[in-house]
Amino acid sequence: MPPTGQPDERPCAHRLRRRTQGRRKHGPAIKPGAAEESPIFQYVSGIVEPRMPMGGEPLPDSDIARLRAWIAEGAVDDTPAEARAPQAPKTPPLYTQPPVITGMSFSPDGKWLAVGGYREVLLHNADGSAVAARLLGRSEKISAVAFSKDSKRLVAVGGAPAKFGEVQVWDVDKRELERSILVGADTLFGGALSPDAKRVVVGLPDKTVRVLDLETGKEVVRAGYHEDWVLDAAFGIDGQRIVTVGRDRAAKLADASTGAFLENVNLLRDMLYAVKRHPRRDQVLIGGEDRVPYLYLMDRPRALKIADDQTLVREYPEQQGRIHALAFSPDGGRIAVGGMSPEVTIYDTETAALIAKCKTGPGVFVLSFSPDGKRLAAAGFDGEVRLFDAPTGELAEEFSSTPLETVAKR
């Protein structure tokens, strides 16, 4: 407030203050084209109290004028891509301990097991005997990896927290990066490939779902029908629809070409962290905070009713901890469930009968069946990859996701 006896020269300050009370905690900080209606400008200029930066010296008038002009011109972020995301390292990182694994997949031809590391994807021999290649990229975190059906293309999804999201497209045979696509301002999640491997669907912490064309690098769909972080995604059998899940508890069905929201697939219960589509049917397996895996139809047989669960096909036994990882065997006959339980469980898809338990310890964030269905790879918090005999649950191989011995040699 101005000193007593002096007029307040800030025009209409009291009215602006009233209008912005509801925007202090909610809504965008910038309204492009309207500086005086943008909370960030109101605070730094002193129109709204407390003036920012709180407890510090006010910004120089020249900086405030520059901010006003930038907002008036549309507030366009023209930061070069190179400034938002670092270049890929020229040499592989050195590890004193393996990183948390959130992305891993067997190649369909059975040769490789791709595992996300720190600013790289490690291409292991499928039996875990050796690292065949290290694919260096920009992303600090790899949250998902997926192969095309012919195993010639590898797509890695990730980014750097609060910095950028990225989709990497790799030529597996040449070990070359075909394309790096920067998306958003935070790490990406999901990373499901379309059946023809030409598109990828990702989820973002900004509550949006994006579909990207991998041939052009263009964003073809941006949809905002979720109310919280979007954490996983799956394409339907024909690639025409997508199902996405997240912290808003909903498994949402949408058109993959337009992003138009179609309907909720599930009855809302608790936050969802994982979704996987049956390899032969338009059914999706979901799991999350309430510890129970659910199998749903992607299509409703009857008209939608409030809070109904008519698309539920099967409910599987409750786990010992929240669910972070799901997988179908290649023939769809079995499901694997992992997360904060000390074991990964394998069930018969049709009967929900328990087939095997795999002792892992808590913190499994990704699961992948080998293409012949005989092995199940599990990985997560401790950075170890464990290969289990899928019919019995017995541990067959265990190895570090990263070559720790390089530290000692150097």
Disulfide bonds with the S-S distance in Angstrom:
none
